[in-house]
Amino acid sequence: MADDRLILALDVPTMEQARAAVAELGDSVSFYKIGHQLAYAPERENGFHLARELIDAGKQVFLDLKLLDIDNTVAKGVESVAQMGVSMLTLHAYPKAMRAAVAALGDNPLTLLGVTVLTSMDDEDLKEAGYALDARALVQKRAEQAREAGMGGLVASAQEAEMIRTIVGPDMAIVTPGIRPAGADVGDQKRVMTPAKALAAGASHLVIGRPIMGAEDRRAAALAIVEEMAGG
């Protein structure tokens, strides 16, 4: 019933809320994203504990930690995460960091994802941050660098998925946040797309949070998105 291309973002502050959501969603979701909020929850158990619970239950886990540091630190972080059995891990798509991560991964099946440009950022935001390139040009450059580094995939807006697919070919993952079903509130996202259109554009996985987690019936909301994905 679940579709492995749908990744549910468990963006909640407590383990109790996360476990309740997983129980409610049941077999409608098979892939979960754990980000900063839950990973670093100030409880005895946090998102890293939940990751192991989900894996033991046969689910897949995407750790969205967005690593970026000196090469050795990135490499050691990747080595540790690879031993957890998670399916995906993010790092910022800086060439040195990506090369260090790929070298540290070895033959482990963990998919390393390079974060290109956050979907909450537009051209003006990049200009303010000191980048000379606009969002599309920077995503293109990062995609080329990720391919050359041997990364498993990229995280980018679905609006750039088609362009990225032409650069990286058919095998690399393209994971797209900022996905909103038709008529949904876009929130703080600036570069969004519907599930069906994102898949048609070349995305391999869709990260969806608020449209499901904020729904009155989360399971029904997840199944509706899975149905839309199948139609796309």
MOVEN-V854014 format. One record per run of one state. SS is the DSSP state (2 for helix, 1 for strand, 0 for the rest). FROM is the first residue (numbers start at 1). LEN is the number of residues. If there is no record, write none. Layout:
ss=SS from=FROM len=LEN
ss=SS from=FROM len=LEN
//
This chain:
ss=0 from=1 len=5
ss=1 from=6 len=4
ss=0 from=10 len=5
ss=2 from=15 len=14
ss=0 from=29 len=2
ss=1 from=31 len=4
ss=0 from=35 len=1
ss=2 from=36 len=4
ss=0 from=40 len=7
ss=2 from=47 len=10
ss=0 from=57 len=3
ss=1 from=60 len=8
ss=0 from=68 len=3
ss=2 from=71 len=12
ss=0 from=83 len=5
ss=1 from=88 len=5
ss=0 from=93 len=2
ss=2 from=95 len=11
ss=0 from=106 len=5
ss=1 from=111 len=5
ss=0 from=116 len=7
ss=2 from=123 len=6
ss=0 from=129 len=6
ss=2 from=135 len=15
ss=0 from=150 len=3
ss=1 from=153 len=3
ss=0 from=156 len=2
ss=2 from=158 len=11
ss=0 from=169 len=4
ss=1 from=173 len=4
ss=0 from=177 len=2
ss=1 from=179 len=1
ss=0 from=180 len=13
ss=1 from=193 len=1
ss=0 from=194 len=1
ss=2 from=195 len=7
ss=0 from=202 len=3
ss=1 from=205 len=4
ss=0 from=209 len=1
ss=2 from=210 len=4
ss=0 from=214 len=4
ss=2 from=218 len=14
ss=0 from=232 len=1
//
